[in-house]
Amino acid sequence: MKQSVLIVSRPGTSAEGLRALLPGEEFGPVDLAVTLAEARQRLRDNRPDLLLLIDPLPDGSAPDFAVTAAGDTAAGILLLVREDDAGDLSPQVEEAGIIVLTRPAGRQTLLAGIRHAAATRARLRAFERKTARLESRLSEEKLVHRAKLLIMERLKMSEADAHKYIERKAMNACVRRAEIAADLIRTYED
């Protein structure tokens, strides 16, 4: 699956060269922003997989923006800074999982950094899917628990009997327990 990219760089820097460096079979679409305001808008609208920042930027701090973006998105982030500025980066940049490379950087170093950021994004995507599945299961369990409490109260069943009742109805109807629970809640709630 191709990963979308947002490159943020002031005009006249190597953004186009960086875009050309990205293998088309792995990355695309590739979008460019020249200010942090534009980058914020594109992050909100397009939710790219990768964010490549070339410091300095005309309207603010690329490292600060990278830290904010790391907290707000699941994008893999690569920050390119001047060698002189690399030592001044805050520990927050490293703690946020932002990959930092000094420039000028060679082609192979840039590709390695980009692929590392892409791998980070892929791992985050897997965690997002797992979290969504767990949240869904938790929501279903809450629904079943609520239905159990209702039928325990209304039908005077024990918890074990209410559990078996929901399980049996779900099996007989060949549906998930959550569907039976939702039906029971609609039936027995005031």
DOVEX-533108 format. One record per residue: x, y, z of N, C-alpha, C in turn; residue number from 1. Coordinates in Angstrom, 3 decimals. Atoms other than C-alpha are relative to their C-alpha. Layout:
<recs>
[rec [X Y Z] [X Y Z] [X Y Z] NUM]
...
</recs>
This chain:
<recs>
[rec [0.840 -1.183 0.000] [0.000 0.000 0.000] [0.886 1.248 0.000] 1]
[rec [-0.761 -1.239 0.083] [1.362 3.392 -0.993] [-0.276 0.876 1.217] 2]
[rec [0.155 -0.910 -1.123] [1.961 5.895 1.762] [0.001 1.434 -0.510] 3]
[rec [0.080 -1.403 0.402] [0.889 9.495 1.292] [1.026 0.820 0.783] 4]
[rec [-1.092 -0.783 -0.572] [3.492 12.157 2.017] [-0.336 1.480 -0.074] 5]
[rec [0.049 -1.456 0.000] [3.448 15.809 3.019] [1.413 0.496 0.278] 6]
[rec [-1.324 -0.610 -0.170] [6.732 17.674 2.526] [-0.226 1.470 0.335] 7]
[rec [0.134 -1.392 -0.426] [6.971 20.992 4.381] [1.383 0.637 -0.082] 8]
[rec [-1.292 -0.632 0.239] [9.751 23.271 3.195] [-0.221 1.400 -0.532] 9]
[rec [0.131 -1.358 0.545] [10.249 26.945 2.519] [0.363 -0.018 -1.478] 10]
[rec [-0.310 -0.042 1.433] [10.428 27.936 -1.143] [1.515 0.096 -0.227] 11]
[rec [-1.398 -0.090 0.365] [13.799 27.481 -2.791] [0.889 -1.049 0.655] 12]
[rec [-0.808 1.059 -0.597] [14.914 24.462 -0.756] [-0.142 -1.257 -0.845] 13]
[rec [-0.085 1.246 0.772] [15.322 20.875 -1.847] [-1.275 -0.844 0.058] 14]
[rec [1.248 0.755 -0.098] [11.660 19.876 -1.513] [-0.289 -0.785 -1.277] 15]
[rec [0.248 0.699 1.266] [11.320 19.016 -5.191] [0.968 -1.158 -0.187] 16]
[rec [-0.984 1.082 0.068] [14.526 16.976 -5.045] [-0.380 -1.146 0.911] 17]
[rec [0.453 1.027 -0.941] [13.151 15.132 -2.016] [-1.196 -0.741 -0.586] 18]
[rec [1.163 0.620 0.636] [9.903 14.502 -3.871] [0.442 -0.982 -1.083] 19]
[rec [-0.498 0.848 1.083] [11.809 13.075 -6.845] [0.707 -1.242 0.536] 20]
[rec [-0.715 1.113 -0.618] [13.770 10.817 -4.492] [-0.947 -1.124 0.442] 21]
[rec [0.957 0.981 -0.510] [10.614 9.049 -3.278] [-0.420 -0.980 -1.093] 22]
[rec [0.432 0.985 1.006] [9.990 5.788 -5.171] [-1.523 0.013 -0.155] 23]
[rec [1.426 -0.102 0.287] [6.573 6.085 -6.846] [-0.800 -1.235 0.365] 24]
[rec [0.736 1.216 -0.344] [5.667 2.463 -6.137] [-0.229 -0.131 1.509] 25]
[rec [0.155 0.068 -1.460] [5.993 3.059 -2.367] [-0.721 1.209 0.578] 26]
[rec [0.502 -1.239 -0.586] [4.938 6.667 -1.839] [-0.841 0.779 -1.004] 27]
[rec [0.850 -0.823 0.846] [2.149 8.795 -3.208] [-1.402 0.070 0.571] 28]
[rec [-0.448 -1.231 0.620] [0.500 11.130 -3.476] [0.954 0.775 0.914] 29]
[rec [-0.947 -0.843 -0.723] [3.223 13.586 -2.446] [-0.465 1.434 -0.130] 30]
[rec [0.511 -1.368 -0.034] [2.005 17.025 -1.410] [1.091 0.904 0.577] 31]
[rec [-0.972 -0.966 -0.501] [4.076 20.148 -0.732] [-0.715 1.147 0.700] 32]
[rec [0.475 -1.195 -0.697] [3.470 22.944 1.773] [1.217 0.882 0.260] 33]
[rec [-1.142 -0.906 -0.177] [5.661 26.047 2.100] [-0.054 0.785 1.307] 34]
[rec [0.102 -0.657 -1.305] [4.406 27.382 5.447] [-0.605 -0.980 0.997] 35]
[rec [0.599 0.853 -1.030] [3.400 25.852 8.753] [-1.520 0.115 -0.006] 36]
[rec [1.456 -0.169 0.070] [-0.101 27.314 8.379] [-0.573 -0.914 -1.086] 37]
[rec [0.441 0.863 1.097] [-0.464 25.522 5.059] [0.146 -1.475 0.396] 38]
[rec [-0.232 1.386 -0.437] [1.003 22.346 6.569] [-1.072 -0.452 0.992] 39]
[rec [1.058 0.343 -0.970] [-1.493 22.425 9.467] [-1.306 -0.336 -0.723] 40]
[rec [1.231 0.216 0.765] [-4.371 22.714 6.999] [0.047 -1.328 -0.750] 41]
[rec [-0.130 1.240 0.768] [-3.075 19.855 4.842] [0.007 -1.222 0.911] 42]
[rec [0.037 1.115 -0.963] [-2.490 17.642 7.898] [-1.436 -0.298 0.401] 43]
[rec [1.404 0.155 -0.402] [-6.083 18.249 8.957] [-0.842 -0.593 -1.129] 44]
[rec [0.832 0.411 1.134] [-7.562 17.746 5.487] [0.381 -1.364 -0.565] 45]
[rec [-0.458 1.187 0.731] [-5.433 14.928 4.071] [0.512 -1.139 0.867] 46]
[rec [-0.527 1.020 -0.932] [-4.026 13.053 7.103] [1.052 -0.891 -0.680] 47]
[rec [-1.030 0.782 0.688] [-0.805 11.978 5.335] [0.631 -1.048 0.915] 48]
[rec [-0.685 1.049 -0.752] [1.072 8.851 6.372] [1.367 0.467 0.481] 49]
[rec [-1.343 -0.493 -0.329] [4.433 10.623 6.354] [0.038 1.512 -0.063] 50]
[rec [-0.210 -1.442 -0.035] [5.420 14.153 7.259] [1.511 0.224 -0.046] 51]
[rec [-1.422 -0.300 0.149] [8.815 15.336 6.003] [0.179 1.502 0.132] 52]
[rec [-0.193 -1.421 -0.278] [9.947 18.686 7.429] [1.443 0.383 -0.255] 53]
[rec [-1.339 -0.511 0.252] [12.927 20.655 6.160] [0.122 1.341 0.717] 54]
[rec [-0.189 -1.196 -0.826] [14.053 23.210 8.742] [1.098 0.861 -0.616] 55]
[rec [0.984 -0.842 -0.668] [14.126 26.230 8.883] [-1.194 0.284 -0.905] 56]
[rec [1.220 -0.367 0.719] [10.627 27.288 7.908] [-0.265 1.487 0.202] 57]
[rec [0.159 -1.458 -0.063] [9.501 30.873 7.237] [-0.896 0.504 1.134] 58]
[rec [0.981 -0.518 -0.961] [6.727 31.073 9.809] [-0.022 -0.751 1.328] 59]
[rec [-0.022 0.654 -1.294] [7.832 29.040 12.809] [1.041 -1.089 0.081] 60]
[rec [-0.995 1.026 -0.283] [9.864 26.244 14.284] [-0.454 -1.367 -0.507] 61]
[rec [0.320 1.343 0.502] [9.871 22.959 12.382] [0.050 -1.042 1.119] 62]
[rec [-0.003 0.986 -1.089] [10.935 20.979 15.497] [-1.239 0.096 0.892] 63]
[rec [1.207 -0.157 -0.825] [8.064 22.444 17.545] [-1.232 -0.528 -0.732] 64]
[rec [1.114 0.492 0.802] [5.614 21.734 14.719] [0.027 -1.525 -0.061] 65]
[rec [-0.131 1.462 0.061] [6.960 18.168 14.447] [-0.500 -0.643 1.289] 66]
[rec [0.447 0.542 -1.292] [6.353 17.561 18.165] [-1.522 0.096 0.113] 67]
[rec [1.455 -0.168 -0.029] [2.816 18.955 17.907] [-0.676 -1.012 -0.925] 68]
[rec [0.577 0.944 0.971] [2.103 16.866 14.798] [0.088 -1.430 0.513] 69]
[rec [-0.150 1.356 -0.548] [3.431 13.746 16.531] [-1.067 -0.293 1.046] 70]
[rec [1.052 0.182 -1.000] [0.908 14.293 19.316] [-1.393 -0.046 -0.591] 71]
[rec [1.326 -0.113 0.602] [-1.986 15.007 16.966] [-0.290 -1.030 -1.088] 72]
[rec [0.196 0.929 1.117] [-1.438 12.449 14.194] [0.788 -1.281 0.253] 73]
[rec [-0.767 1.243 -0.061] [-0.109 8.954 13.664] [0.990 -0.076 -1.154] 74]
[rec [-0.926 -0.029 1.130] [2.104 10.054 10.771] [1.415 -0.296 0.470] 75]
[rec [-1.428 0.131 -0.228] [5.701 8.961 10.612] [0.627 1.345 -0.341] 76]
[rec [-0.526 -1.345 0.193] [7.772 12.136 10.920] [1.521 -0.028 -0.124] 77]
[rec [-1.427 -0.156 0.240] [11.213 12.911 9.500] [0.301 1.489 -0.023] 78]
[rec [-0.371 -1.402 -0.108] [12.841 16.217 10.420] [1.435 0.154 -0.505] 79]
[rec [-1.329 -0.294 0.532] [15.770 17.492 8.361] [0.435 1.356 0.517] 80]
[rec [-0.492 -1.249 -0.586] [17.836 20.131 10.187] [1.440 0.231 -0.437] 81]
[rec [-1.395 -0.314 0.266] [21.108 21.947 9.579] [0.859 -0.654 1.071] 82]
[rec [-0.900 0.673 -0.939] [24.040 20.207 11.180] [0.259 0.869 1.222] 83]
[rec [-0.259 -0.919 -1.113] [24.676 23.303 13.327] [-1.157 0.021 0.999] 84]
[rec [1.182 -0.082 -0.856] [21.118 23.148 14.718] [-0.349 -1.329 0.674] 85]
[rec [0.382 1.326 -0.492] [20.992 19.413 15.468] [0.196 -0.135 1.510] 86]
[rec [-0.258 0.119 -1.432] [22.482 19.766 18.945] [-0.962 0.781 0.865] 87]
[rec [0.912 -0.860 -0.760] [19.917 22.373 19.973] [-1.417 -0.544 0.096] 88]
[rec [1.365 0.539 -0.015] [16.879 20.138 19.473] [-0.385 -0.435 1.399] 89]
[rec [0.478 0.353 -1.332] [14.768 19.576 22.525] [-0.149 -1.504 0.135] 90]
[rec [0.217 1.433 -0.224] [14.506 16.138 24.115] [-1.405 -0.437 -0.408] 91]
[rec [1.373 0.320 0.401] [10.790 16.334 23.240] [-0.048 -0.573 -1.409] 92]
[rec [-0.026 0.477 1.378] [11.665 15.741 19.584] [0.292 -1.492 -0.005] 93]
[rec [-0.373 1.411 -0.076] [13.342 12.448 20.398] [-1.090 -0.813 0.695] 94]
[rec [1.041 0.711 -0.755] [10.682 11.442 22.932] [-1.271 -0.192 -0.816] 95]
[rec [1.205 0.084 0.833] [7.956 12.058 20.334] [0.157 -1.019 -1.122] 96]
[rec [-0.214 1.008 1.032] [9.510 9.433 18.058] [0.269 0.589 -1.375] 97]
[rec [-0.299 -0.687 1.259] [10.563 11.931 15.410] [1.411 -0.374 -0.438] 98]
[rec [-1.304 0.348 0.548] [13.414 10.838 13.177] [0.668 1.288 -0.459] 99]
[rec [-0.726 -1.221 0.339] [16.027 13.573 12.845] [1.225 -0.370 -0.817] 100]
[rec [-1.196 0.131 0.830] [18.603 13.744 10.051] [0.583 1.382 -0.210] 101]
[rec [-0.636 -1.286 0.292] [21.150 16.464 9.473] [0.167 0.133 -1.501] 102]
[rec [-0.203 -0.225 1.408] [21.489 18.066 6.108] [1.237 0.842 -0.186] 103]
[rec [0.389 0.844 1.117] [23.019 17.879 3.741] [0.143 -1.481 0.339] 104]
[rec [-0.036 1.450 -0.187] [22.293 14.171 3.743] [0.038 -0.656 -1.368] 105]
[rec [-0.092 0.724 1.259] [23.125 11.671 1.037] [-1.307 -0.697 -0.349] 106]
[rec [1.199 0.665 0.516] [20.514 9.924 -1.073] [-0.365 -1.238 0.816] 107]
[rec [0.269 1.238 -0.737] [20.852 6.587 0.740] [-0.416 0.280 1.443] 108]
[rec [0.367 -0.376 -1.374] [20.676 8.242 4.174] [-1.428 0.520 0.041] 109]
[rec [1.366 -0.527 0.068] [17.529 10.141 3.177] [-1.012 -1.130 -0.209] 110]
[rec [0.917 1.116 0.254] [15.879 7.015 1.775] [-0.146 -0.881 1.232] 111]
[rec [0.065 0.818 -1.214] [16.778 5.065 4.911] [-0.862 0.684 1.064] 112]
[rec [0.804 -0.745 -0.970] [15.280 7.809 7.110] [-1.477 -0.003 -0.364] 113]
[rec [1.394 0.003 0.475] [12.128 7.985 4.986] [-0.626 -1.380 0.216] 114]
[rec [0.541 1.356 -0.182] [11.705 4.208 5.055] [-0.185 -0.327 1.479] 115]
[rec [0.159 0.209 -1.444] [12.244 4.199 8.813] [-1.280 0.698 0.490] 116]
[rec [1.231 -0.712 -0.367] [9.502 6.824 9.191] [-1.223 -0.757 -0.515] 117]
[rec [1.107 0.775 0.566] [7.274 4.722 6.907] [-0.253 -1.255 0.831] 118]
[rec [0.158 1.191 -0.842] [7.922 1.631 9.039] [-0.645 0.366 1.329] 119]
[rec [0.614 -0.479 -1.244] [7.031 3.621 12.150] [-1.494 0.214 -0.206] 120]
[rec [1.413 -0.223 0.313] [3.758 4.658 10.504] [-0.749 -1.323 -0.140] 121]
[rec [0.652 1.307 0.165] [2.992 1.052 9.552] [-0.261 -0.643 1.358] 122]
[rec [0.203 0.549 -1.343] [3.484 -0.031 13.164] [-1.136 0.723 0.721] 123]
[rec [1.081 -0.768 -0.628] [1.229 2.780 14.376] [-1.356 -0.386 -0.579] 124]
[rec [1.251 0.404 0.644] [-1.421 1.766 11.833] [-0.485 -1.340 0.569] 125]
[rec [0.369 1.296 -0.577] [-1.347 -1.808 13.192] [-0.550 0.184 1.413] 126]
[rec [0.506 -0.271 -1.354] [-1.792 -0.469 16.727] [-1.373 0.672 -0.051] 127]
[rec [1.309 -0.639 0.146] [-4.687 1.724 15.553] [-1.082 -1.040 -0.278] 128]
[rec [0.982 1.052 0.311] [-6.449 -1.313 14.071] [-0.281 -0.856 1.229] 129]
[rec [0.170 0.819 -1.196] [-5.854 -3.351 17.213] [-0.814 0.748 1.055] 130]
[rec [0.745 -0.820 -0.960] [-7.122 -0.512 19.401] [-1.469 0.089 -0.391] 131]
[rec [1.386 -0.081 0.468] [-10.251 -0.158 17.259] [-0.744 -1.306 0.271] 132]
[rec [0.647 1.300 -0.282] [-10.959 -3.899 17.567] [-0.291 -0.145 1.486] 133]
[rec [0.191 0.118 -1.451] [-10.486 -3.788 21.343] [-1.111 0.929 0.482] 134]
[rec [1.069 -0.928 -0.380] [-12.710 -0.716 21.664] [-1.362 -0.537 -0.415] 135]
[rec [1.248 0.585 0.472] [-15.384 -2.459 19.608] [-0.440 -1.136 0.920] 136]
[rec [0.330 1.119 -0.897] [-15.212 -5.572 21.784] [-0.442 0.509 1.361] 137]
[rec [0.372 -0.562 -1.295] [-15.341 -3.474 24.944] [-1.406 0.591 -0.059] 138]
[rec [1.332 -0.577 0.174] [-18.384 -1.622 23.630] [-1.066 -1.096 -0.027] 139]
[rec [0.936 1.120 0.048] [-20.098 -4.930 22.835] [-0.183 -0.611 1.383] 140]
[rec [0.094 0.578 -1.347] [-19.288 -6.279 26.296] [-0.821 0.889 0.928] 141]
[rec [0.796 -0.924 -0.814] [-20.741 -3.159 27.912] [-1.488 -0.142 -0.324] 142]
[rec [1.384 0.165 0.436] [-23.927 -3.599 25.868] [-0.589 -1.294 0.560] 143]
[rec [0.463 1.298 -0.517] [-24.213 -7.278 26.853] [-0.189 0.084 1.511] 144]
[rec [0.105 -0.131 -1.453] [-23.582 -6.406 30.502] [-1.259 0.797 0.376] 145]
[rec [1.198 -0.815 -0.260] [-26.291 -3.727 30.399] [-1.273 -0.829 -0.217] 146]
[rec [1.161 0.854 0.274] [-28.753 -6.198 28.844] [-0.165 -1.041 1.102] 147]
[rec [0.061 0.994 -1.080] [-27.862 -8.792 31.477] [-0.620 0.607 1.247] 148]
[rec [0.548 -0.655 -1.186] [-28.591 -6.336 34.265] [-1.506 0.239 -0.144] 149]
[rec [1.427 -0.241 0.230] [-31.938 -5.447 32.699] [-0.827 -1.278 0.142] 150]
[rec [0.811 1.223 -0.083] [-33.130 -9.032 32.306] [0.110 -0.652 1.375] 151]
[rec [-0.072 0.485 -1.380] [-31.848 -9.921 35.771] [-1.069 0.702 0.835] 152]
[rec [0.975 -0.787 -0.746] [-34.044 -7.143 37.110] [-1.432 -0.316 -0.441] 153]
[rec [1.362 0.153 0.523] [-37.079 -7.613 34.831] [-0.499 -1.445 0.031] 154]
[rec [0.416 1.410 0.071] [-37.115 -11.407 34.482] [0.405 -0.789 1.234] 155]
[rec [-0.392 0.614 -1.286] [-35.741 -12.108 37.966] [0.919 -1.216 -0.216] 156]
[rec [-0.970 1.068 0.262] [-32.826 -14.222 36.660] [1.276 0.264 0.786] 157]
[rec [-1.337 -0.168 -0.571] [-29.461 -14.853 38.247] [0.918 0.496 -1.113] 158]
[rec [-0.935 -0.470 1.022] [-26.418 -13.446 36.469] [0.382 -1.138 -0.946] 159]
[rec [-0.371 1.151 0.833] [-25.422 -16.913 35.238] [-1.136 -0.347 -0.971] 160]
[rec [1.133 0.310 0.877] [-28.939 -17.542 33.886] [-0.191 1.078 -1.072] 161]
[rec [0.124 -1.094 0.969] [-29.061 -14.119 32.219] [1.071 -0.135 -1.080] 162]
[rec [-1.095 0.204 0.959] [-25.698 -14.831 30.592] [-0.346 -1.130 -0.965] 163]
[rec [0.376 1.152 0.837] [-26.884 -18.227 29.327] [-1.156 0.367 -0.927] 164]
[rec [1.158 -0.423 0.793] [-30.132 -16.654 28.117] [0.459 0.782 -1.236] 165]
[rec [-0.501 -0.811 1.115] [-28.284 -14.100 25.961] [0.806 -0.873 -0.958] 166]
[rec [-0.815 0.898 0.839] [-25.817 -16.717 24.700] [-0.898 -0.899 -0.857] 167]
[rec [0.896 0.926 0.707] [-28.604 -19.122 23.754] [-0.774 0.719 -1.101] 168]
[rec [0.745 -0.765 1.003] [-30.665 -16.447 21.971] [0.908 0.364 -1.181] 169]
[rec [-0.942 -0.363 1.065] [-27.587 -15.361 20.004] [0.324 -1.213 -0.864] 170]
[rec [-0.305 1.216 0.763] [-26.720 -18.937 19.024] [-1.182 -0.435 -0.852] 171]
[rec [1.192 0.425 0.736] [-30.277 -19.775 18.002] [-0.298 0.902 -1.192] 172]
[rec [0.275 -0.952 1.075] [-30.543 -16.631 15.875] [1.202 0.169 -0.939] 173]
[rec [-1.246 -0.115 0.791] [-26.974 -16.967 14.492] [0.431 1.459 -0.151] 174]
[rec [-0.442 -1.393 -0.010] [-26.154 -13.382 15.446] [0.930 0.210 1.195] 175]
[rec [-0.903 -0.322 -1.098] [-23.688 -11.713 17.753] [-0.793 0.313 1.259] 176]
[rec [0.650 -0.288 -1.289] [-24.473 -11.333 21.426] [-0.405 1.467 0.104] 177]
[rec [0.303 -1.429 -0.080] [-24.393 -7.556 21.016] [-1.339 0.329 -0.673] 178]
[rec [1.285 -0.246 0.666] [-27.341 -7.674 18.591] [-1.157 -0.421 0.889] 179]
[rec [1.040 0.471 -0.933] [-29.396 -9.722 21.043] [-0.092 0.974 1.172] 180]
[rec [-0.009 -0.932 -1.127] [-28.334 -7.369 23.845] [-0.726 1.293 -0.367] 181]
[rec [0.669 -1.234 0.426] [-29.465 -4.328 21.854] [-1.509 -0.199 -0.087] 182]
[rec [1.436 0.303 0.067] [-32.843 -5.983 21.186] [-0.605 -0.079 1.399] 183]
[rec [0.493 0.139 -1.375] [-33.245 -6.855 24.866] [-0.093 1.361 0.684] 184]
[rec [0.018 -1.332 -0.600] [-32.381 -3.315 25.914] [-1.184 0.800 -0.525] 185]
[rec [1.157 -0.702 0.575] [-34.964 -1.891 23.500] [-1.307 -0.533 0.597] 186]
[rec [1.224 0.614 -0.517] [-37.553 -4.353 24.824] [-0.264 0.332 1.471] 187]
[rec [0.208 -0.096 -1.433] [-36.976 -3.994 28.557] [0.317 1.356 0.631] 188]
[rec [-0.264 -1.312 -0.572] [-35.817 -0.409 28.999] [-1.269 0.826 -0.011] 189]
[rec [1.218 -0.836 -0.110] [-38.430 2.085 30.084] [-0.111 0.982 -1.100] 190]
</recs>
